[in-house]
Amino acid sequence: MIQQGELSDRIRQTATVTAPYVLANGEVLDSYFDEYRLAADPALLRETAAALAELVPPATEVLAGLE
């Protein structure tokens, strides 16, 4: 089983883009999280899903989320 700190480090390394990004209001970010980079790594995505699944209470029947 992967350690939580190790998993978060791998997610950060994989999905953080360190390039300027201009928001709609004109503010410029030095870096940002690109969820598509996480989705592009099937093994890391699987490990992330497994870690999140452990947080779901056992009696849960339905999960829903925003698209």
All heavy atoms as a GROMACS GRO file, in nm:
protein
  507
    1MET      N    1   0.084  -0.119   0.000
    1MET     CA    2   0.000   0.000   0.000
    1MET      C    3   0.089   0.125   0.000
    1MET      O    4   0.185   0.134   0.074
    1MET     CB    5  -0.090  -0.002   0.123
    1MET     CG    6  -0.177   0.118   0.134
    1MET     SD    7  -0.271   0.109   0.288
    1MET     CE    8  -0.426   0.160   0.228
    2ILE      N    9   0.054   0.219  -0.082
    2ILE     CA   10   0.132   0.343  -0.094
    2ILE      C   11   0.100   0.436   0.023
    2ILE      O   12  -0.013   0.444   0.068
    2ILE     CB   13   0.104   0.411  -0.229
    2ILE    CG1   14   0.203   0.522  -0.254
    2ILE    CG2   15  -0.036   0.461  -0.238
    2ILE    CD1   16   0.204   0.572  -0.395
    3GLN      N   17   0.200   0.503   0.072
    3GLN     CA   18   0.182   0.599   0.181
    3GLN      C   19   0.116   0.726   0.128
    3GLN      O   20   0.143   0.769   0.016
    3GLN     CB   21   0.317   0.634   0.243
    3GLN     CG   22   0.385   0.517   0.312
    3GLN     CD   23   0.305   0.468   0.432
    3GLN    OE1   24   0.249   0.546   0.507
    3GLN    NE2   25   0.300   0.338   0.448
    4GLN      N   26   0.030   0.787   0.210
    4GLN     CA   27  -0.044   0.906   0.170
    4GLN      C   28   0.049   1.019   0.126
    4GLN      O   29   0.026   1.082   0.024
    4GLN     CB   30  -0.135   0.952   0.282
    4GLN     CG   31  -0.222   1.070   0.244
    4GLN     CD   32  -0.316   1.109   0.355
    4GLN    OE1   33  -0.318   1.049   0.462
    4GLN    NE2   34  -0.393   1.211   0.331
    5GLY      N   35   0.155   1.044   0.201
    5GLY     CA   36   0.247   1.152   0.166
    5GLY      C   37   0.316   1.126   0.033
    5GLY      O   38   0.334   1.217  -0.047
    6GLU      N   39   0.352   1.001   0.010
    6GLU     CA   40   0.416   0.963  -0.117
    6GLU      C   41   0.319   0.982  -0.233
    6GLU      O   42   0.357   1.033  -0.339
    6GLU     CB   43   0.463   0.818  -0.111
    6GLU     CG   44   0.533   0.772  -0.237
    6GLU     CD   45   0.571   0.625  -0.232
    6GLU    OE1   46   0.576   0.567  -0.123
    6GLU    OE2   47   0.594   0.570  -0.340
    7LEU      N   48   0.194   0.942  -0.214
    7LEU     CA   49   0.094   0.957  -0.320
    7LEU      C   50   0.071   1.104  -0.350
    7LEU      O   51   0.068   1.144  -0.467
    7LEU     CB   52  -0.037   0.890  -0.280
    7LEU     CG   53  -0.152   0.901  -0.381
    7LEU    CD1   54  -0.113   0.841  -0.515
    7LEU    CD2   55  -0.277   0.834  -0.326
    8SER      N   56   0.056   1.186  -0.248
    8SER     CA   57   0.032   1.329  -0.273
    8SER      C   58   0.152   1.393  -0.342
    8SER      O   59   0.135   1.478  -0.430
    8SER     CB   60  -0.004   1.402  -0.144
    8SER     OG   61   0.102   1.397  -0.052
    9ASP      N   62   0.272   1.350  -0.308
    9ASP     CA   63   0.391   1.402  -0.377
    9ASP      C   64   0.390   1.363  -0.524
    9ASP      O   65   0.422   1.444  -0.612
    9ASP     CB   66   0.519   1.350  -0.312
    9ASP     CG   67   0.547   1.414  -0.176
    9ASP    OD1   68   0.487   1.519  -0.146
    9ASP    OD2   69   0.629   1.358  -0.101
   10ARG      N   70   0.354   1.238  -0.552
   10ARG     CA   71   0.350   1.193  -0.692
   10ARG      C   72   0.243   1.266  -0.771
   10ARG      O   73   0.263   1.303  -0.887
   10ARG     CB   74   0.329   1.042  -0.699
   10ARG     CG   75   0.453   0.966  -0.655
   10ARG     CD   76   0.438   0.816  -0.662
   10ARG     NE   77   0.391   0.772  -0.792
   10ARG     CZ   78   0.305   0.672  -0.808
   10ARG    NH1   79   0.259   0.605  -0.704
   10ARG    NH2   80   0.266   0.637  -0.928
   11ILE      N   81   0.127   1.290  -0.708
   11ILE     CA   82   0.020   1.365  -0.776
   11ILE      C   83   0.068   1.506  -0.804
   11ILE      O   84   0.052   1.558  -0.915
   11ILE     CB   85  -0.108   1.367  -0.690
   11ILE    CG1   86  -0.169   1.227  -0.682
   11ILE    CG2   87  -0.209   1.467  -0.747
   11ILE    CD1   88  -0.280   1.214  -0.580
   12ARG      N   89   0.130   1.568  -0.705
   12ARG     CA   90   0.180   1.705  -0.721
   12ARG      C   91   0.283   1.713  -0.833
   12ARG      O   92   0.279   1.801  -0.919
   12ARG     CB   93   0.239   1.755  -0.589
   12ARG     CG   94   0.273   1.902  -0.588
   12ARG     CD   95   0.326   1.951  -0.454
   12ARG     NE   96   0.240   1.916  -0.343
   12ARG     CZ   97   0.266   1.822  -0.250
   12ARG    NH1   98   0.378   1.754  -0.256
   12ARG    NH2   99   0.182   1.797  -0.153
   13GLN      N  100   0.377   1.618  -0.836
   13GLN     CA  101   0.482   1.618  -0.938
   13GLN      C  102   0.424   1.595  -1.078
   13GLN      O  103   0.471   1.654  -1.176
   13GLN     CB  104   0.585   1.510  -0.908
   13GLN     CG  105   0.669   1.541  -0.788
   13GLN     CD  106   0.755   1.422  -0.746
   13GLN    OE1  107   0.749   1.314  -0.804
   13GLN    NE2  108   0.836   1.441  -0.643
   14THR      N  109   0.323   1.512  -1.086
   14THR     CA  110   0.263   1.478  -1.216
   14THR      C  111   0.172   1.588  -1.268
   14THR      O  112   0.176   1.620  -1.387
   14THR     CB  113   0.183   1.346  -1.204
   14THR    OG1  114   0.271   1.242  -1.165
   14THR    CG2  115   0.116   1.311  -1.336
   15ALA      N  116   0.090   1.646  -1.182
   15ALA     CA  117  -0.018   1.733  -1.228
   15ALA      C  118   0.007   1.883  -1.211
   15ALA      O  119  -0.073   1.964  -1.257
   15ALA     CB  120  -0.147   1.695  -1.156
   16THR      N  121   0.116   1.922  -1.148
   16THR     CA  122   0.144   2.065  -1.132
   16THR      C  123   0.218   2.118  -1.254
   16THR      O  124   0.319   2.063  -1.295
   16THR     CB  125   0.228   2.091  -1.006
   16THR    OG1  126   0.155   2.047  -0.892
   16THR    CG2  127   0.258   2.240  -0.990
   17VAL      N  128   0.163   2.222  -1.312
   17VAL     CA  129   0.227   2.288  -1.426
   17VAL      C  130   0.292   2.414  -1.371
   17VAL      O  131   0.226   2.498  -1.310
   17VAL     CB  132   0.125   2.325  -1.535
   17VAL    CG1  133   0.192   2.398  -1.649
   17VAL    CG2  134   0.054   2.200  -1.585
   18THR      N  135   0.422   2.426  -1.391
   18THR     CA  136   0.493   2.544  -1.342
   18THR      C  137   0.523   2.636  -1.460
   18THR      O  138   0.635   2.644  -1.509
   18THR     CB  139   0.623   2.506  -1.269
   18THR    OG1  140   0.699   2.422  -1.355
   18THR    CG2  141   0.595   2.433  -1.140
   19ALA      N  142   0.418   2.699  -1.504
   19ALA     CA  143   0.427   2.796  -1.614
   19ALA      C  144   0.321   2.902  -1.587
   19ALA      O  145   0.219   2.873  -1.526
   19ALA     CB  146   0.402   2.727  -1.747
   20PRO      N  147   0.346   3.023  -1.632
   20PRO     CA  148   0.246   3.128  -1.609
   20PRO      C  149   0.110   3.092  -1.670
   20PRO      O  150   0.104   3.037  -1.780
   20PRO     CB  151   0.305   3.250  -1.678
   20PRO     CG  152   0.451   3.223  -1.686
   20PRO     CD  153   0.464   3.074  -1.700
   21TYR      N  154   0.005   3.121  -1.596
   21TYR     CA  155  -0.131   3.097  -1.643
   21TYR      C  156  -0.213   3.221  -1.610
   21TYR      O  157  -0.220   3.264  -1.495
   21TYR     CB  158  -0.192   2.974  -1.575
   21TYR     CG  159  -0.330   2.942  -1.624
   21TYR    CD1  160  -0.349   2.875  -1.745
   21TYR    CD2  161  -0.442   2.978  -1.550
   21TYR    CE1  162  -0.476   2.845  -1.791
   21TYR    CE2  163  -0.570   2.949  -1.595
   21TYR     CZ  164  -0.586   2.882  -1.715
   21TYR     OH  165  -0.713   2.853  -1.761
   22VAL      N  166  -0.277   3.279  -1.710
   22VAL     CA  167  -0.354   3.402  -1.692
   22VAL      C  168  -0.501   3.366  -1.670
   22VAL      O  169  -0.564   3.302  -1.753
   22VAL     CB  170  -0.340   3.496  -1.814
   22VAL    CG1  171  -0.420   3.624  -1.791
   22VAL    CG2  172  -0.193   3.527  -1.841
   23LEU      N  173  -0.554   3.408  -1.554
   23LEU     CA  174  -0.694   3.386  -1.522
   23LEU      C  175  -0.781   3.486  -1.598
   23LEU      O  176  -0.732   3.586  -1.652
   23LEU     CB  177  -0.717   3.404  -1.372
   23LEU     CG  178  -0.640   3.308  -1.281
   23LEU    CD1  179  -0.658   3.349  -1.135
   23LEU    CD2  180  -0.687   3.166  -1.303
   24ALA      N  181  -0.911   3.460  -1.602
   24ALA     CA  182  -1.004   3.547  -1.673
   24ALA      C  183  -1.001   3.690  -1.622
   24ALA      O  184  -1.021   3.785  -1.698
   24ALA     CB  185  -1.146   3.490  -1.662
   25ASN      N  186  -0.970   3.708  -1.491
   25ASN     CA  187  -0.967   3.843  -1.435
   25ASN      C  188  -0.832   3.913  -1.456
   25ASN      O  189  -0.810   4.023  -1.409
   25ASN     CB  190  -1.001   3.840  -1.286
   25ASN     CG  191  -0.896   3.771  -1.202
   25ASN    OD1  192  -0.794   3.724  -1.252
   25ASN    ND2  193  -0.922   3.762  -1.073
   26GLY      N  194  -0.741   3.846  -1.526
   26GLY     CA  195  -0.612   3.904  -1.556
   26GLY      C  196  -0.501   3.867  -1.459
   26GLY      O  197  -0.384   3.892  -1.484
   27GLU      N  198  -0.538   3.808  -1.346
   27GLU     CA  199  -0.438   3.765  -1.249
   27GLU      C  200  -0.354   3.652  -1.310
   27GLU      O  201  -0.405   3.568  -1.384
   27GLU     CB  202  -0.506   3.715  -1.122
   27GLU     CG  203  -0.410   3.675  -1.012
   27GLU     CD  204  -0.483   3.627  -0.887
   27GLU    OE1  205  -0.606   3.637  -0.879
   27GLU    OE2  206  -0.412   3.577  -0.799
   28VAL      N  207  -0.225   3.652  -1.280
   28VAL     CA  208  -0.134   3.551  -1.335
   28VAL      C  209  -0.088   3.458  -1.224
   28VAL      O  210  -0.039   3.502  -1.120
   28VAL     CB  211  -0.011   3.617  -1.402
   28VAL    CG1  212   0.083   3.511  -1.457
   28VAL    CG2  213  -0.055   3.713  -1.512
   29LEU      N  214  -0.106   3.327  -1.247
   29LEU     CA  215  -0.058   3.226  -1.154
   29LEU      C  216   0.079   3.178  -1.200
   29LEU      O  217   0.104   3.165  -1.319
   29LEU     CB  218  -0.154   3.108  -1.150
   29LEU     CG  219  -0.299   3.136  -1.111
   29LEU    CD1  220  -0.381   3.007  -1.121
   29LEU    CD2  221  -0.307   3.193  -0.972
   30ASP      N  222   0.166   3.148  -1.104
   30ASP     CA  223   0.298   3.094  -1.137
   30ASP      C  224   0.291   2.944  -1.168
   30ASP      O  225   0.375   2.891  -1.239
   30ASP     CB  226   0.396   3.114  -1.022
   30ASP     CG  227   0.426   3.261  -0.999
   30ASP    OD1  228   0.424   3.339  -1.096
   30ASP    OD2  229   0.452   3.298  -0.882
   31SER      N  230   0.192   2.877  -1.110
   31SER     CA  231   0.174   2.734  -1.133
   31SER      C  232   0.025   2.702  -1.113
   31SER      O  233  -0.049   2.780  -1.055
   31SER     CB  234   0.259   2.652  -1.037
   31SER     OG  235   0.220   2.675  -0.904
   32TYR      N  236  -0.015   2.585  -1.164
   32TYR     CA  237  -0.153   2.542  -1.148
   32TYR      C  238  -0.161   2.390  -1.157
   32TYR      O  239  -0.070   2.323  -1.205
   32TYR     CB  240  -0.246   2.608  -1.251
   32TYR     CG  241  -0.212   2.576  -1.395
   32TYR    CD1  242  -0.278   2.473  -1.461
   32TYR    CD2  243  -0.116   2.648  -1.465
   32TYR    CE1  244  -0.248   2.443  -1.593
   32TYR    CE2  245  -0.086   2.620  -1.596
   32TYR     CZ  246  -0.153   2.516  -1.660
   32TYR     OH  247  -0.123   2.486  -1.790
   33PHE      N  248  -0.272   2.334  -1.107
   33PHE     CA  249  -0.296   2.191  -1.107
   33PHE      C  250  -0.373   2.156  -1.233
   33PHE      O  251  -0.480   2.210  -1.259
   33PHE     CB  252  -0.377   2.153  -0.982
   33PHE     CG  253  -0.400   2.005  -0.969
   33PHE    CD1  254  -0.308   1.925  -0.905
   33PHE    CD2  255  -0.514   1.946  -1.020
   33PHE    CE1  256  -0.329   1.789  -0.892
   33PHE    CE2  257  -0.536   1.810  -1.008
   33PHE     CZ  258  -0.442   1.732  -0.944
   34ASP      N  259  -0.320   2.066  -1.313
   34ASP     CA  260  -0.384   2.021  -1.437
   34ASP      C  261  -0.435   1.879  -1.416
   34ASP      O  262  -0.359   1.782  -1.423
   34ASP     CB  263  -0.285   2.028  -1.553
   34ASP     CG  264  -0.346   1.993  -1.686
   34ASP    OD1  265  -0.461   1.945  -1.690
   34ASP    OD2  266  -0.279   2.014  -1.788
   35GLU      N  267  -0.566   1.866  -1.389
   35GLU     CA  268  -0.623   1.734  -1.361
   35GLU      C  269  -0.610   1.637  -1.478
   35GLU      O  270  -0.609   1.515  -1.459
   35GLU     CB  271  -0.770   1.746  -1.318
   35GLU     CG  272  -0.865   1.786  -1.427
   35GLU     CD  273  -0.878   1.936  -1.450
   35GLU    OE1  274  -0.798   2.014  -1.398
   35GLU    OE2  275  -0.971   1.976  -1.522
   36TYR      N  276  -0.595   1.690  -1.598
   36TYR     CA  277  -0.580   1.602  -1.715
   36TYR      C  278  -0.446   1.528  -1.712
   36TYR      O  279  -0.434   1.418  -1.765
   36TYR     CB  280  -0.597   1.680  -1.844
   36TYR     CG  281  -0.736   1.737  -1.858
   36TYR    CD1  282  -0.760   1.873  -1.844
   36TYR    CD2  283  -0.845   1.654  -1.882
   36TYR    CE1  284  -0.888   1.924  -1.854
   36TYR    CE2  285  -0.973   1.703  -1.891
   36TYR     CZ  286  -0.995   1.839  -1.878
   36TYR     OH  287  -1.122   1.889  -1.888
   37ARG      N  288  -0.346   1.587  -1.651
   37ARG     CA  289  -0.217   1.517  -1.637
   37ARG      C  290  -0.229   1.399  -1.542
   37ARG      O  291  -0.167   1.296  -1.564
   37ARG     CB  292  -0.109   1.614  -1.588
   37ARG     CG  293  -0.067   1.712  -1.695
   37ARG     CD  294   0.043   1.800  -1.644
   37ARG     NE  295   0.091   1.886  -1.751
   37ARG     CZ  296   0.213   1.933  -1.759
   37ARG    NH1  297   0.302   1.904  -1.665
   37ARG    NH2  298   0.249   2.010  -1.858
   38LEU      N  299  -0.310   1.414  -1.438
   38LEU     CA  300  -0.336   1.303  -1.348
   38LEU      C  301  -0.413   1.194  -1.423
   38LEU      O  302  -0.379   1.076  -1.415
   38LEU     CB  303  -0.414   1.350  -1.226
   38LEU     CG  304  -0.462   1.242  -1.129
   38LEU    CD1  305  -0.346   1.161  -1.072
   38LEU    CD2  306  -0.543   1.303  -1.017
   39ALA      N  307  -0.514   1.233  -1.497
   39ALA     CA  308  -0.596   1.136  -1.571
   39ALA      C  309  -0.515   1.064  -1.679
   39ALA      O  310  -0.550   0.953  -1.719
   39ALA     CB  311  -0.716   1.206  -1.633
   40ALA      N  312  -0.408   1.125  -1.726
   40ALA     CA  313  -0.326   1.066  -1.832
   40ALA      C  314  -0.230   0.960  -1.779
   40ALA      O  315  -0.162   0.893  -1.858
   40ALA     CB  316  -0.248   1.175  -1.905
   41ASP      N  317  -0.223   0.942  -1.648
   41ASP     CA  318  -0.135   0.842  -1.587
   41ASP      C  319  -0.223   0.736  -1.522
   41ASP      O  320  -0.264   0.749  -1.408
   41ASP     CB  321  -0.045   0.909  -1.483
   41ASP     CG  322   0.058   0.817  -1.423
   41ASP    OD1  323   0.033   0.694  -1.416
   41ASP    OD2  324   0.163   0.867  -1.381
   42PRO      N  325  -0.256   0.628  -1.597
   42PRO     CA  326  -0.351   0.529  -1.546
   42PRO      C  327  -0.311   0.467  -1.412
   42PRO      O  328  -0.398   0.447  -1.327
   42PRO     CB  329  -0.354   0.422  -1.656
   42PRO     CG  330  -0.304   0.490  -1.778
   42PRO     CD  331  -0.208   0.595  -1.731
   43ALA      N  332  -0.185   0.438  -1.392
   43ALA     CA  333  -0.143   0.377  -1.265
   43ALA      C  334  -0.163   0.474  -1.148
   43ALA      O  335  -0.215   0.435  -1.043
   43ALA     CB  336   0.003   0.334  -1.274
   44LEU      N  337  -0.124   0.599  -1.167
   44LEU     CA  338  -0.139   0.698  -1.062
   44LEU      C  339  -0.287   0.728  -1.036
   44LEU      O  340  -0.330   0.743  -0.922
   44LEU     CB  341  -0.065   0.827  -1.097
   44LEU     CG  342  -0.066   0.938  -0.993
   44LEU    CD1  343  -0.013   0.890  -0.858
   44LEU    CD2  344   0.016   1.058  -1.043
   45LEU      N  345  -0.366   0.732  -1.141
   45LEU     CA  346  -0.510   0.755  -1.127
   45LEU      C  347  -0.575   0.641  -1.049
   45LEU      O  348  -0.657   0.663  -0.961
   45LEU     CB  349  -0.575   0.771  -1.264
   45LEU     CG  350  -0.721   0.810  -1.267
   45LEU    CD1  351  -0.744   0.942  -1.196
   45LEU    CD2  352  -0.770   0.818  -1.411
   46ARG      N  353  -0.534   0.517  -1.077
   46ARG     CA  354  -0.586   0.400  -1.007
   46ARG      C  355  -0.549   0.407  -0.858
   46ARG      O  356  -0.633   0.382  -0.771
   46ARG     CB  357  -0.529   0.273  -1.069
   46ARG     CG  358  -0.591   0.145  -1.021
   46ARG     CD  359  -0.538   0.021  -1.095
   46ARG     NE  360  -0.544   0.036  -1.239
   46ARG     CZ  361  -0.434   0.053  -1.318
   46ARG    NH1  362  -0.314   0.058  -1.266
   46ARG    NH2  363  -0.448   0.065  -1.450
   47GLU      N  364  -0.425   0.444  -0.828
   47GLU     CA  365  -0.383   0.455  -0.688
   47GLU      C  366  -0.458   0.567  -0.616
   47GLU      O  367  -0.494   0.554  -0.499
   47GLU     CB  368  -0.233   0.480  -0.681
   47GLU     CG  369  -0.150   0.361  -0.725
   47GLU     CD  370  -0.002   0.394  -0.732
   47GLU    OE1  371   0.047   0.471  -0.647
   47GLU    OE2  372   0.064   0.340  -0.822
   48THR      N  373  -0.482   0.676  -0.687
   48THR     CA  374  -0.557   0.788  -0.629
   48THR      C  375  -0.700   0.746  -0.599
   48THR      O  376  -0.753   0.774  -0.491
   48THR     CB  377  -0.556   0.909  -0.725
   48THR    OG1  378  -0.420   0.946  -0.750
   48THR    CG2  379  -0.631   1.026  -0.667
   49ALA      N  380  -0.762   0.676  -0.693
   49ALA     CA  381  -0.899   0.628  -0.673
   49ALA      C  382  -0.907   0.531  -0.555
   49ALA      O  383  -1.000   0.538  -0.474
   49ALA     CB  384  -0.951   0.562  -0.800
   50ALA      N  385  -0.808   0.443  -0.543
   50ALA     CA  386  -0.807   0.347  -0.432
   50ALA      C  387  -0.793   0.420  -0.298
   50ALA      O  388  -0.861   0.385  -0.201
   50ALA     CB  389  -0.694   0.248  -0.451
   51ALA      N  390  -0.708   0.521  -0.293
   51ALA     CA  391  -0.691   0.598  -0.170
   51ALA      C  392  -0.818   0.674  -0.135
   51ALA      O  393  -0.858   0.681  -0.017
   51ALA     CB  394  -0.573   0.695  -0.184
   52LEU      N  395  -0.885   0.729  -0.234
   52LEU     CA  396  -1.010   0.801  -0.208
   52LEU      C  397  -1.121   0.705  -0.167
   52LEU      O  398  -1.204   0.738  -0.082
   52LEU     CB  399  -1.052   0.880  -0.332
   52LEU     CG  400  -0.965   1.001  -0.364
   52LEU    CD1  401  -1.003   1.059  -0.501
   52LEU    CD2  402  -0.977   1.106  -0.256
   53ALA      N  403  -1.123   0.585  -0.225
   53ALA     CA  404  -1.226   0.486  -0.192
   53ALA      C  405  -1.220   0.449  -0.044
   53ALA      O  406  -1.324   0.422   0.018
   53ALA     CB  407  -1.211   0.363  -0.279
   54GLU      N  408  -1.101   0.450   0.014
   54GLU     CA  409  -1.086   0.418   0.156
   54GLU      C  410  -1.153   0.522   0.245
   54GLU      O  411  -1.184   0.493   0.361
   54GLU     CB  412  -0.938   0.407   0.193
   54GLU     CG  413  -0.868   0.289   0.130
   54GLU     CD  414  -0.720   0.285   0.162
   54GLU    OE1  415  -0.674   0.362   0.250
   54GLU    OE2  416  -0.649   0.204   0.099
   55LEU      N  417  -1.178   0.640   0.192
   55LEU     CA  418  -1.239   0.748   0.270
   55LEU      C  419  -1.392   0.744   0.268
   55LEU      O  420  -1.458   0.815   0.344
   55LEU     CB  421  -1.192   0.884   0.216
   55LEU     CG  422  -1.041   0.908   0.220
   55LEU    CD1  423  -1.008   1.041   0.153
   55LEU    CD2  424  -0.988   0.903   0.362
   56VAL      N  425  -1.448   0.660   0.181
   56VAL     CA  426  -1.594   0.651   0.170
   56VAL      C  427  -1.646   0.561   0.281
   56VAL      O  428  -1.601   0.447   0.296
   56VAL     CB  429  -1.634   0.594   0.031
   56VAL    CG1  430  -1.785   0.579   0.021
   56VAL    CG2  431  -1.581   0.682  -0.081
   57PRO      N  432  -1.742   0.610   0.359
   57PRO     CA  433  -1.797   0.529   0.467
   57PRO      C  434  -1.857   0.399   0.413
   57PRO      O  435  -1.917   0.397   0.304
   57PRO     CB  436  -1.907   0.618   0.528
   57PRO     CG  437  -1.866   0.757   0.490
   57PRO     CD  438  -1.800   0.745   0.356
   58PRO      N  439  -1.845   0.288   0.487
   58PRO     CA  440  -1.891   0.158   0.441
   58PRO      C  441  -2.039   0.150   0.402
   58PRO      O  442  -2.075   0.077   0.312
   58PRO     CB  443  -1.863   0.065   0.559
   58PRO     CG  444  -1.762   0.134   0.642
   58PRO     CD  445  -1.781   0.280   0.617
   59ALA      N  446  -2.125   0.225   0.469
   59ALA     CA  447  -2.268   0.217   0.441
   59ALA      C  448  -2.311   0.302   0.321
   59ALA      O  449  -2.429   0.307   0.288
   59ALA     CB  450  -2.347   0.259   0.565
   60THR      N  451  -2.218   0.365   0.254
   60THR     CA  452  -2.251   0.453   0.140
   60THR      C  453  -2.309   0.371   0.027
   60THR      O  454  -2.253   0.269  -0.013
   60THR     CB  455  -2.126   0.528   0.093
   60THR    OG1  456  -2.075   0.604   0.201
   60THR    CG2  457  -2.157   0.620  -0.025
   61GLU      N  458  -2.423   0.415  -0.026
   61GLU     CA  459  -2.487   0.346  -0.137
   61GLU      C  460  -2.466   0.417  -0.270
   61GLU      O  461  -2.462   0.353  -0.375
   61GLU     CB  462  -2.637   0.330  -0.111
   61GLU     CG  463  -2.667   0.238   0.005
   61GLU     CD  464  -2.814   0.219   0.028
   61GLU    OE1  465  -2.893   0.243  -0.066
   61GLU    OE2  466  -2.852   0.179   0.138
   62VAL      N  467  -2.453   0.549  -0.267
   62VAL     CA  468  -2.442   0.626  -0.391
   62VAL      C  469  -2.342   0.739  -0.372
   62VAL      O  470  -2.338   0.802  -0.267
   62VAL     CB  471  -2.579   0.687  -0.430
   62VAL    CG1  472  -2.568   0.773  -0.556
   62VAL    CG2  473  -2.684   0.580  -0.450
   63LEU      N  474  -2.261   0.761  -0.473
   63LEU     CA  475  -2.172   0.877  -0.478
   63LEU      C  476  -2.210   0.960  -0.599
   63LEU      O  477  -2.242   0.905  -0.704
   63LEU     CB  478  -2.026   0.835  -0.490
   63LEU     CG  479  -1.964   0.766  -0.370
   63LEU    CD1  480  -1.821   0.723  -0.403
   63LEU    CD2  481  -1.962   0.858  -0.249
   64ALA      N  482  -2.203   1.090  -0.586
   64ALA     CA  483  -2.232   1.177  -0.698
   64ALA      C  484  -2.132   1.292  -0.695
   64ALA      O  485  -2.081   1.328  -0.590
   64ALA     CB  486  -2.374   1.232  -0.690
   65GLY      N  487  -2.102   1.343  -0.810
   65GLY     CA  488  -2.008   1.455  -0.817
   65GLY      C  489  -2.034   1.539  -0.939
   65GLY      O  490  -2.109   1.500  -1.029
   66LEU      N  491  -1.972   1.653  -0.941
   66LEU     CA  492  -1.985   1.740  -1.057
   66LEU      C  493  -1.905   1.684  -1.172
   66LEU      O  494  -1.803   1.620  -1.155
   66LEU     CB  495  -1.933   1.880  -1.022
   66LEU     CG  496  -2.013   1.953  -0.914
   66LEU    CD1  497  -1.943   2.083  -0.878
   66LEU    CD2  498  -2.153   1.978  -0.960
   67GLU      N  499  -1.951   1.710  -1.288
   67GLU     CA  500  -1.886   1.665  -1.409
   67GLU      C  501  -1.754   1.731  -1.427
   67GLU      O  502  -1.730   1.843  -1.395
   67GLU     CB  503  -1.977   1.697  -1.526
   67GLU     CG  504  -1.935   1.637  -1.654
   67GLU     CD  505  -2.035   1.666  -1.763
   67GLU    OE1  506  -2.156   1.667  -1.736
   67GLU    OE2  507  -1.990   1.689  -1.876
   0.00000   0.00000   0.00000
